[in-house]
Amino acid sequence: MANAVRAKQLLGREAAAALPEDSVLGIGSGSTVAAFIDALGERIREKPFSCLAVAASESSARLAEGAGLRVVPLETVATIDFAVDGADAVDVHGTLIKGGGAALVRERLIIAVAQQSLILVDDSKPMTTFENVTIPLAVIPFGWSNTRSRLQREAAAVTLRLAGESPKLTDDGLYILDAQFDVIEDAGALHRRLKLIDGVVDTGLFVGYRPVVWVSDGQRVWTMEEAARID
């Protein structure tokens, strides 16, 4: 756990230092992104510069505003120069599993329009193949149990994510169903099949975006070989 915390802090500092000034920034969600925002706030305080930010969650938006960034809605920008996010898992091809923080829908919309995407993970997240993994799915609350029944034909198990005794709600008012898979041989094909299930808004499989992936063990940072590199 201590190594993971150090890894997130180191990744956050490195990513904050790499961010071009006067850019439009896309911010994901989660503890690694929070470390990045903190580090970026320190950089802005030391040498102020302008930076617009589009945040994938309300919590990230609050952190970004506190760090001195001007947060704007996605629909007000034509493109995002640089997106920074974390992941629950990543394979050697740069395919991501996301949604642990329940912000997968907005995170995808940000990555989809970003010119460059940087994914920050500790060294427990890279996987050669996705085995024994959980894929979060954002679903419409209306009829969610019927959606779960249909998903159970694909997954080993499907559970409703809770916040206390109530269903966990995303910032868009959706529920999260966590689907367990023994092995995923074709992430793209699985994503497409799951999206065709009535009631499913999005899945936590992010395929084909070719992000830069930085990994840290708390001592150093390296780039996954199969990922694209920052220009």
WOCORCOR-V684792 format. One record per helix or strand of 3 or more residues. SS is the DSSP state (2 for helix, 1 for strand). FROM is the first residue (numbers start at 1). LEN is the number of residues. If there is no record, write none. Layout:
ss:SS from:FROM len:LEN
ss:SS from:FROM len:LEN
//
This chain:
ss:2 from:2 len:17
ss:1 from:24 len:4
ss:2 from:31 len:16
ss:1 from:52 len:4
ss:2 from:58 len:9
ss:2 from:74 len:3
ss:1 from:80 len:7
ss:1 from:89 len:3
ss:2 from:104 len:10
ss:1 from:114 len:9
ss:1 from:130 len:10
ss:2 from:144 len:8
ss:1 from:157 len:4
ss:1 from:175 len:10
ss:2 from:187 len:9
ss:1 from:200 len:4
ss:1 from:212 len:5
ss:1 from:221 len:3
//
